[in-house]
Amino acid sequence: MKIYDMHCDVLCKLRKDEKEGRGVSLRQNEHHIDLLRMKQAGYGLQCFAAFVNQGEDKDVAQSALEQIDIFHRQMEENQDLIAPIYCYEDIRRNDKQEKMSALLTIEGGEACGGSLAMLRNYYRMGVRLMTLTWNYENELGFPNINMGDESCSNPFFADTKNGLKENGIVFLEEMECLGMAVDVSHLSDAGFYDVAAHTKKPFLATHSNAREEASFVRNLTDDMIRVIAERGGVIGINYCADFLWNFAPGEKTVSRVEDMVRHIRHMVNVGGVEIVGLGSDFDGIGGELEISDCGKMYLLADALKNAGFPSSVQDKILGGNVDRVLRDLL
Ligand SMILES: [Zn+2]
């Protein structure tokens, strides 16, 4: 099975490269993700997020649009290696042509400014998945870590009160109608259950781990894992050290493959073998990573094998489960 990864932030890095006058290349670069290393490592599909940051971007919609522009320019330039997908059949067509698939996403619903017209326009530009919030309150709802409100920015305190706003619920309906996947990573605990209550299709947590294994609130409780499993959704394992281990203050944080396997095993135990996928967060995370870039993905494949997962389950985790959900959603 080829590797499917539900979340990376390399578009944001490429936008910075462009702003600072460096060359922009998805094909070959110094970031965690580039196409030549992906090809070598056996990738089938990568989600590329247009990530917006209310705290830094003067205009979040412009930021998203600039990243989407980079995405499409890079797709044109590299059509020998990769092609964007707009429906599930596009993945199969790319497979046949021995090309990788690229799925455009938005991280941070504030890119829509609360406007359904903006949401539909992003869909027309190829966006097929949206993370409802990043780490700020927006027009749709509240995150677990709210960087705009000091009283709600404790990474170990989940927000069980402030969920989706009325507009968020309206957006869910439109997203399901369009065929745009709903991503609850970053969303508050209350928002998670609002999504569960107001959607019918499978939904995703593209880059979140298990809170029982590391208490960071970006991770999911066992109950949430079960809710996603019952709906037929999938959860992408995040490679960030803070999501993997409860580090003591001052302790050197390292993202270890063995910890990733521990989270995967926990999720499989709680939600079954259909629930786990990958959501590296490459180019959105820092620190020391054993899987230092997309070219090192064999480390995880080997670790899953050594951990005793049957080969059919290894395949599901590395890509099969995400493939299934995209078939259901797109
Ligand atoms: Zn994120």
Boltz pocket constraint, residues with backbone or C-beta under 6 A from the ligand:
constraints:
  - pocket:
      binder: B
      contacts: [[A, 107], [A, 185], [A, 186], [A, 207], [A, 284]]
      max_distance: 6.0
